[in-house]
Amino acid sequence: MGADVIIIGGGIAGLTVATSLLRGGLTPLVMEKASHVGGSVSSLRENGFLCERGPNSLMLEEDGTEVLIRQLGIVPLEANLQAKKRFLVCRGKPVAAPSGPVSAMTSPLLSFGAKLRFLFEPFASAAQIPEESVAQFARRRLGPEAVSRLIDPMIAGIYAGDPELLSLKHALPRLAKMEELHGSLMLAGIKKRRAAPKRRIVNFETGMSAIPEAMIRFLGNDRVQTGVEIKAIDSLGEGWSVSWHVDGKTRRTTARSLVITTPTWTWENTPLPSGLSRHLRPCGKVNYPPVSVVSLGFAREHVSHPLDGFGMLVPKCEQRKILGTLFQSSLFPHRAPQGHVLLTTFIGGSRQPELTALDKTAQIALVREEFHALLGISSEPVFENIRCWSHAIPQYQIGYGKILTILDEAERNCTGLYFCGNYRGGISVSKTIFNAHNTAQRVLASIKA
């Protein structure tokens, strides 16, 4: 089976690289261990409910990602306007989160002292250490209460992570850039509002799975192999050789370039050349905490909360057992049957990883208990679905630059080798697509040079 480029991994990163390469005139071959492609992007329609078992939406910005999506022949479905409203749990109740500096000054989420501290943000001192955590940065600029009430739940919602451990410059580079360019988050926020960059939350009529499904249609089944067991990967100096086993047969494919898109925690069991494997060993220590995605459907009449927003996030200081909940049926149409609602809740993460080890019945009971307290739901769900990801989201922790340096060095030292995935350049689906497309352009430029 001939190919110009071999791609290890059939998640969104691998499929995007393959799609962009094929458009550029090269022949890609995607090898995926699982029986299906798409990675964590997984939608399920059942009994009139449409739930996401992985990423729940896509953030479209002015970076060309929307063009790539529309080239696949699928049309983004924008979130309802009310999705702009977010809730944060405060003293056992969901409270609308502030949308900016002005609303923060009137929000019941923060004490008078914390609001007063905001006024001094433009005069905050510079960082005294080479690399700050997200929490250290926020405490320095906004104060400790803002960290516990605003930043902590935000990080739980994005990374399922701990702001004390995540590196500011790697996990939230925009905030670091705002301070660098404007010297103040408050001033940068005001200027940003004036510029009004276009950012839209979207999904698709058939769910997020529409993306990998469209990519497969474009690539064709012969360019994507599933159920693959890779036996050996060898460098040929000016190319790469992969021996693989599928359908009871062992095959060998050579190509000019090799793109690895599988998560870093899998590399220990990937038969890479010994020197490369040793070089990449530190990447296996990147933390991917477990997360369970629990989707429950209820009759609307049994939910007392109006569900008039994106969802709710839960600060650690509230001492609850969930990270947050998305109001799916409020976000996009046709996520639940008429007269019903669909709620997707996340548990575990860096905060309480042990909860994901509970059996499914116990996890659903846990979520229902939280719903009773926070959303006034006391009835039985009419729809249940749960998916536990044992390795969910890579954590860009303090010192993450060393991991990126290792990847850069490997690419420089191994001709035709590339790494691409949500462990590099951003964890979101949109960032993954954008970075994967750019990786494909690097491959194209190298082969066609």
Buried (B, 14 or more C-beta within 10 A) or exposed (E): EEBBBBBBBBBBBBBBBBBBBBBBEBBBBBBBBEEEBBBBBBBBEEEBBBBBBBBBBBEBBEBEBBEBBEEBEBEBBEBBEBBEBBBBBBEEBBBBBBEEBEEBBEBEBBEEEBBEBBEEBBEBEEBEEEBBBBBBBBBBBBBEBBBBBBBBBBBBBBBBBBBBBBBBBBBBBEBBEBBEEBBBBBBBBBEBEEEEEEEEBBBBEBBBBBBBBBBBEBBEEEBBBBEBEBEEBBBEEEBBBBBBEBEEEEBEBEBBBBBBBBBBBBBEEBBBBEEBBEBBEBBBEBBBBBBBBBBBBBBEEBBEBEBEBBBBBBBBBBEBBBBBBBBBBBBBEBBBBEEBBBBBBBBBBBBBBEBBEBEBEEBBEBBBEBBEEBBEBEEEBBBBBBBBBBBBBBBBBBEBEEBBEBBEEBBEEBBBBBBBBBBBBBBBBBBBBBBBBBBBBBBBEEBEE
